Amino acid sequence: MARAATIKDVARRAGVSITTVSNVLNGRIGSMSERTLARVQRVMEELNYRPNALARGLVTQQTGTIGVVIAEIETPLFLHALNTIEPIARGAGYNVLMSNARKASEEQEVVRVLLEKRVDGFIFLSVSEIIEDDYIPELQRLDLPAVLVNRANRYPALDQIDWDDRGGVVEAVDYLVELGHRKIAHLCGPQRRRSGAQRLAGYRAALQQHGIAYREEYLCSGDYTGDPDVWQRSTRALLELSERPTAIIASDDIVAAVAIKTIQQAGLRVPQDISVIGNDDQPFCTYLNPALTTVRLPVLQAGRQAVEVVLGRIAGERNGPQHITLPCSLVVRESCAVPNA
C-alpha cells in the first residue's frame, strides 16, 4: 500500500512552507494570494492529501466543520450559495453541515443540534423576515463565529452580510424610465420581510426622483410566500385599470413569471404591451418567453464572503464585526421595451 502523503509532501511539491499549507488547512487565507491558495489546493488533490482530523482536533479543539443554516430550501436561490461556500471550506480543510430551518423554532433546534456536533462556526442564509431569535447572540457568548446573511434582525456585534434590495429596484425604475415608461406598477412583497419593505421604499423613492406621482392603484400584492392565484388576481387588477400600467416590477422572479403568463392569457404581449421586471435572477429566467429582465441578488458573492469571514474568525481574527452591503444589479434580457403608447 502506498504511503499516505504528508503535509511536508504537499509543501515540497507546491513550493511553499509547511506553515503556508497549515494556514490553508486552518482557514488563515486572508493575506494569501489566490494563486498560492489555488496551487496548494491543487497539490492536495493531486497527492490525495487528507489531514488527520482527529489529531488536529485534539490540538486545536476544533472539529473541522461549519454549520450552514438555510431558511428557504424550496427555491434554488440560497442553495447556489453552497456552490461557493463548500469548495472554499473544503479547500481550507473544513466540512459543511447544511440544515434547513423555515421557522424560528426549527432554527433554534438546528442550532442546538449543531452545537452538540461542536461545529466551529455558523453561516445563516436568511429570508430577511423578523423572527424571535434570542439564541443568535448566545453564539457570541460561546465565542463561536456566526455570519448572518440577509438577516432582518440587527446584531451590531456579529458579522452581517446584506444586499441592497432598495438600490436594485431603484435601478429597475431608472431603466424603465429611460425606456420611456411613466406608468410603472409594483407587485410588492410582504412587508414583514425587510426585502419587501426595502423594495417598496426603492420603488417610491425612484418614482419621486423622476417626478412621477405615486399611484396607490399601481401597488398590488405579489407576496412571494402566497398562493399563485393571489399573484394572478393582482396582475389582472392592474390590467383592468382604465389607465393600465405599461410596466410592472414584480417582487420576485416567480411572481414575474406568473404576471407574464397572466398578461399573455389576457391577449396582451410582453414586452410590446407591458414590460415586466423580476427580482432574484433565478436560473429559469433565461427559459421564460420572453427571457426575464430581473434584479440579480448577489447570493454567490455573499456566500463567498460569508465563508471567508467565518474561516478568518475560526483562525483567530479579532478585528471588529464586519457589516457588508452588496449591490444588486439589473440583468437586462427580453421582457422590457419602449412603451407602446
N, C-alpha and C positions, 0 to 999 in steps of 0.2 A: 504493500500500500504506500502511495506517495506521501512524503512528509507534508504536513499542513503548512501553508505559508504563514510567516510571522510578520509582525509589524516592521521588523528590520528588513525583510524581503521587500515589502511594499515601499519603504523609504528608499532603499537602494535602487530599485527599478524606476521609481518616479523621480529620482534625483533630488530628493528633499530630505530634510532631517526627520528623525523619529518624532520630534516634538511637533512638526507640521502635521504628520499623519495622526498623531494623538489629538491635535486640535480639530482636525476634520471629524474624527470619531466622536468627539465630545461637543461638537457644535460651535467651537470657537473659531468661526469663519468670518467674523465681521470685518477684519482688516486683511483678509486673504484675497488675492486676485482670483477672478473667475477662472483664468487659465490654469493656475496652480490647483485650485479645488477640482476642476474637471480632470486634470491629469492624475491626481491621487485617486479619485473615484474610479477612473478608467482602469488603473493598475489594480485596484482592489478587485474589480470584476474579472480582469484577466487572470489574476492569481487565485480567484475564488477565495479571497481572504475573508475569514469570519472571526471577528474578535471574540474572545472568551467572555461572554456576557456575565456568567456567574462570578468569575474572578473580578471583572471590572465593577460589578455591582457591590461586591464586598469592600472594595477600595473606595468607591465614590458614593456609596449609599444611594445609588440610583438604579432604576430598573430598565432604563433604555427605552421607555415608552412614553408617548404623548397621547393624551385623550382628546379626541375631536368630537364635539357635540354639535350635531346638525339639527336645527329646529324644523326644517321642512325638507322632506326627502321625496315628496310626491313629484316634484319637478326636478329636472337635472341641473338647475342653476347652481345650487350650492355644491352639488356633487362635483362640478367642474373644478372647484377649488382644491379638491383632493388630488387633481392632476398635477398641481404644483406642490401641495403640502407633502404628499407621501414621498415623491422622489427626493426632495431636499432632506426630509427627515431621515430617510433610509440611507442617503449618502453620508449623513453625519452619524450613522450607527444607531438610529432610533426607529422603532416600530410605531405604527399608528393604530390606536384602538378607536374605532368610529362607532358612535351611538346616535340614535335618533330620539329626539325628545320634543314633542309638539307642545305640550303644556308645561307649566311651571312645576307641577307635581311630578311629572315624568322627568323633567330635567334635574330636579333635586335628587331623585332616586338614582339617576345616571351618575351624577356627581358622587354620590355616596359609594356606588359600586366601583367607580374609577379610583376613588381614594383608597378603597380596600385593595385594589390592584396595585396601589403605590405608583401611579403614573408620576412622571417627573414634571409635567406641565399640562396646561389645558389650552385648547382653542375652541371658542364658541362661535359658531356661524349662526347668527340670529335673524329673525324676521322683523326687527325693529318694533315689536309690539311691547307695550309697557306691561310688565308682569311683576308679581311679588317674588323677588329673588334675593332675599337676605342672605342666602347661602353663598352668594358670589363673593362678597367682601371677606367671608370667612377663609377663603383660599389665601388671601393676603396674610391673614394672621398665621396661617400654617406655613408661610413663606414658600408657597407654591406659585410659580409663574402662571398667569392667566391672561390671554389676549382675547378681547371681546371684539368681534367683527359685526358691524351693523346692529349694535345693541341700542335699544331705546333708552334704557336706564343709564344714567351717567355716574361713573365711578372715577373721580379725578385721580385716585391713587393707582389705578390699574391701566395697563396698556389697552388702547382702544383704537380700532381702525374703522372708519366710516367712509361712505361715498356721498357725493354732493347731489342728492336727488333734486334739490331745488334748482341748482345750476343746470342739470340735464334738461329739465322741462323749459327753462328759460331759453336754452339753445334751440329746443324744438320749436318754440313760438317764434324766435328770431328767424329761423329758417322758413317757416310758413309765411311770415310777413314779407320776407324777401321775395318769395314767390308771388306775392300779391294778395294773400288772404287777409281778410279783416273779420270774418265771421268764423271764429275758432271756438269749438266746443271742447269740453273736458269730461271724459268718463272717469270720475275720480275714485281713488282707492279709499279704504277705510281710514277714518281719521284717528282711530285708536292706534294706528301704526304711525311711527314717525315718518316713514317714507311717504305715506298717503298725505299727511299734513304738509310735508315739505314740497311735494309735487304740486299740491294745490296752491301753496304760497308762491311757488315759482311761476305758475300759470298766471295768477293775478298780478304779480309784480311785473311780468313781461308785458302783459296787456297794457298796464299803466305806462310802462316805459315807452311803448309805441303809440300812446294816445288813443288806445282802443277801449271803449267803455265795457266794463264788466257786465255781463247779462246773466241773470240768475237762471234763465231757461236754458242756457248753454252748459249748465253744470248738472250732470246726471250721475247716478250711482253706477259705478262699474267695478264694484267690490270684487277683487280677485279671489276672495275667500268665499264668495257666494255661489249660487247656482247659475249656470249659463243662461237660464231663462230670464234672470234679472238683467243680464247684460243685453240680451236681445230686446227686452222691453225698453230699456234705457235708450238703446240706439234707435228703435222705432219712434220713441217720443221725440227725439231730435229730428228725425226725418219728417215727422208730421207737423213741425212748426211752420207757420206761414212764411217765416223767413229762416229757412233751414241753414245750418252752418255749411260752409264749404270745406271745412277741415275738422278732424276730430283727433285729439290726443288721448289715447287710452291709458289706463292705469297700469297695465302690463301687456305683454305680448299675446297672452291667451284672450284677454278681453278684446284686444285689437283684432285678433283672428275672427272672433265671433261678430264683431262690428262689421268687418269686411263681408262676411257671409250674409249678414242681415241686410246690408246695403245692396248687395248683388241680388238677393231674393226680392228686394223691393223694385227691381228693374233699373237700378242705377249702377253706374260704373265707378270703380276705384282704379286710378285717381282722377279720371276725367270729370266726374261729377262731384266727388267728395274725396279729399285726401285723408289718409289715416297714418298716424304715428303711434308706435307702441313704446313699451319700456321693458328693459331687461336684456334683450338680444339673445333669446333662446335659439337653440340650433334649428328649430323648424322654420324660423323666419324666412330663410332663403328658399324654402319649398312652398310657401304660400303663393297664391296667384291673385294679385301681383306680390313679388317679394317685398317683405315689410321693412319700411324705414323705421328705425327704432333708436331709443337711447340705450347705449350699452353700459351696463353696470360693470365696474372693474373688479369682478369677482376673482379672476385669476391672479391679478396683481395683489388683491387683498390677501388671498391665501398665501402667496409667496412672502409677503411682508410679515404676515402673522407668524409663520413657522420660523422665519429668520429671527424675529423678535423673541419668540419663546425659547429658541435654541440659545440665543445670546444670554437670556436670563438664567437658563439652566447652567450655562457655562460660568456664571458669576458676574455678569454685567450689572452694575448697580447705579447706572445713570437714572435720571428722573423718568417718570412714566411718559410713554410716547402716545400722543393723541394725533392721529393722522387722518386727514380727509382727502380721499382720492377723487379726482374729477370724473364725471360721466361724460361720454362723448356721443354725438349723434352719428349713427351709421346710415348713410343715405342709400336707399335701394330704389324700388319702383313704385311705391304706394303714395307718392306725393307728386303733384303737378300744379301748374298755374291754374288758378280758379277758372271755371267755365263761364262764370258770369259775374 
